[in-house]
Amino acid sequence: MNGSPFPQDGNTGKPTFHCYLKPAPISMHSMEPATHDLTFWVVISTGLHIVAFIGVTLHALKRRRNASATVLWIFVAWSLPLFGPLLYLSFGIDRVPLKGLAKKAANQLMQLQRNKQHEEAGQGHLGFRALPGKLSNQQSRELNQSIDELNPDHPLLDCNHITPLVGGDEAYPLMLQAIRSAKNHIHMQSFIFNRDDTGRKFLEALKAKAEEGVQVRLMFDTFGSTHAYLGGMFRKYRTVQKLEICGWTQANPLKRQFQINLRNHRKNLVVDGKVAFFGGVNIAGENITSKGRKAIRDYHFKVEGPLVHELQYSFLSDWFFMTEDSIENLLQSPHFPKAQACGSAMARIIDSGPSAPPELVGEAFFNAIVLAKTQILVVTPYFVPTVDILKALRSAARRGIDVRIVVPEKNNHRYAGLASKALFEELLSAGVRIFLRKPPFIHAKAMVVDDGIALVGTANLDVRSLELNYETTVLFEDQNAVNKLKLMVLEDISLSTELNLNEWLQRPSLQKLAENLAALMTPVL
C-alpha cells in the first residue's frame, strides 16, 4: 500500500482505471423476443376482434328486424374492438334466448298448467269471455279479432269495473288501503321502487301484513330500482317471514344471460285475487304532491272483476321465471278465487315483451289507429314509435280523424325528447296536432280511440316499450271509464302549448341537427 487513492495493478504496481460511461453495444437479436411478443398479441387481438365481429353480424342477421338497427350494431361491433361486441351482448339482443330457462318456456309451462286448471274448474274467469256478438260495433270486433290472432290465451273479458286514477295522489291511498285489508296474499311489482319515504311506507305496509300471516311477494326491476337495490333498502325486509322479495334481471352470467337491456316495466298490484291496480305509476315520492311540489302527472287504474285473474297470472308468470317456485304453489286456488261480475267494462290484458309474439303491443296500437272513425288521443312521455305507427297516425289525420298527441314540454330524458322532436315536422304537416304538456313532467301512457276504446298501461310509444321491455297494456271498452279517462287527457291538453307548423319550421338549425342526430340512434336503444 502506497497511500494512492486509485486501485493498483497487482503485477506492475501502476494505477488502474476502469470506464463505466460507455455501455457495451446491444445486439439487435436481444430485442427479438419483445418484438415477437408484440406481434403475437396483435395477431391474437385482431383474430378475436374478427371472430367477435363475425359473431355479432351473424347473430344480428339471424332475426329479421329494423334494417338501420342491424347496420348500426354491425358498425358498432367493427368500429369498437371488444367494447362494441360487449355493448351488443348487453344492449343489442332484444329477444330472450330459447335455450335454458327462457321466459318463453316459463310462460308456456305456466299456461299449460293454467289451461288444465280451467278445464277442471269449468273455465273459471274465462266464463266471462266477451263473445263477438256482445261487442258493440264492427270497429271493436275487428280490433279484438286482430289481437286474438296474436294473443289467444288472453281474451276480452266482460263484467269488469275499472276506475281511472290520476297519479300517486289518487292511486297510493287506494293501493295502501287494499294492502292493509288483505286476508290471503299480496302480489306487487314495480319498475321503480325508490329509496325514499314513499318506498319505505309501502315496504312497512307489506311487512306488517306479512307479520299478520298474509303471504307477500314483491318484485322490482333491478335496473329501475338501482338506488334502492344497491343502497340496501330491501335488505332488512328479506328476513321477514312470509315476505318474499325478488329483483328482476336478465343479467346473470351463471344462466348465460347478459341482457341488461331487457327490463320489466310492469307496475301491478294484486290483492287476494279480487282487486288489482295497474298503470304507469311507480313507487316514488315524486308521484305525490308534497310541500308545494307538484306530483308527476300519471295515469293508474283500479280494477275488479275477471281481469284481476289475468293480472294475477301475469305477475305469477314473471315470478316463476325469476324464482323457479313450483307452478302448483303459484297457481293454487286461493290466488284465483271465483271471479265475480263487478261492472260493465270489457277488458283484456296484452302482456308484451321479448318472449311474446313480435310486435304484439305495436300491432294493437296500429290496428286501433287504423280502425279509428273520429278521434285519436295519445299521451306518452317518450314518443319515438315504429315507422308503421307513424304512418298510421299521419294517414288517420289525412283522412280527417282528429289526431292529438300529448308529450312533455321538458323531457326527463334529453335524448328521448330530441329524438321525438325529429318526428314532429312530418306529423304536423299531415295534420296531426301536437301538444307540449307544461310541467310537472307527464309520465302517463294512454291511447283513446273515438268514445269507447282505450289502450292504457305501462307501454310508451317508443321502440324500447314496443320491442324491448316487458310491458302490461290493457285494452278496455266501457263508456263511463273511457269518458273519465278522456276528461283526464283533455285536462292535460288544456295545460299544454300546441305546436304551430310554421313556427316549428323556424326553430334553430342547430336544434334540428341535434334532433336528427338523436333520432339516428333510436333503433339500437
TAQUILIN-V848845 format. One line per field, one symbol per residue. phi: phi as a letter, one per 40 degrees, with the letter a starting at -180 (. if undefined). burial: I if it has 24 or more other ideal C-beta (glycine too) atoms within 12 Angstrom, else O. Layout:
phi = ???
burial = ???
This chain:
phi = .bgccbcbccccgccbbbbbcbccccccccccdccccccdccccccccccccccccccccccbcadcccccccccccccbdgccdcccccbccbbccccgcccccccccccccccccccccggfccccdccdccccacdccccccccdccbccbccbcgbbbbcbbgcdccddcccccccccbbabbbaacbbccaccdccccccccccccchccbbbbbccccbdcccccgccdccccccgbbbbccabbbdcbfbbccccbcccbbbbbfgbbabaibcccacccbcafgcccdcabbabbbhdcdcccccdccccccccbgcccccccccccbcdcbcbabccaacbcbicccddgdcccccdccccccbbabbbbacbbacccccccccccccccgccbbbbbccbccbdcccccccccccccccchccbbcccdcdcbcbabbbfbbbbbbibcccacdccbbccbbbbcbbadcccccccccccccccbbbccbdccccccdcccccccccccdcdccb
burial = OOOOOOOOOOOOOOOOOOOOOOOOOOOOOOOOOOOOOOOOOOOOOOOOIOOIIOIIIOIIOOOOIIOOIIOIIIIIIIOOOOOIIOIIIIIIIIIIIOOOIIIIOIIOIIIOIIOOIIOOOOOIIIOIIIOOOOIIOOIIIOIIOIIIOIIOIIIIIIIIIIIIIIIIIIIIOIIIOIIOOIOIIIIIIIIIIIIIOIIOIIIOIIIIIIOOOIIIIIIIIIIIIOOIIOOOIIOOIOOIOIIIIIIIIIOOOOOOIIIIIIIIIIIIIIIIIIIIIIIIIIIIIIIIOOOOOOIIIIIIIIIIIIIIIIIIIIIIIIIIIIIOIOIOOIIOOOIIIOIOOIIIIIIIIIIIIIIIIIIIIIIIIIIIIIIIIOIIIIIIIIIIIIIOIIOIIIIIIOOOIIIIIIIIIOIOOOIIIIIIIIIIIIIIOIOIIIIIIOOIIIIIIIIIIIIIIIIIIIIIIIIIIIIIIIIIIIIIIIOOIIOIIIOIIOOIIOOIOIIOOOOIOOOOOOOOOOIOOIIOIIIII
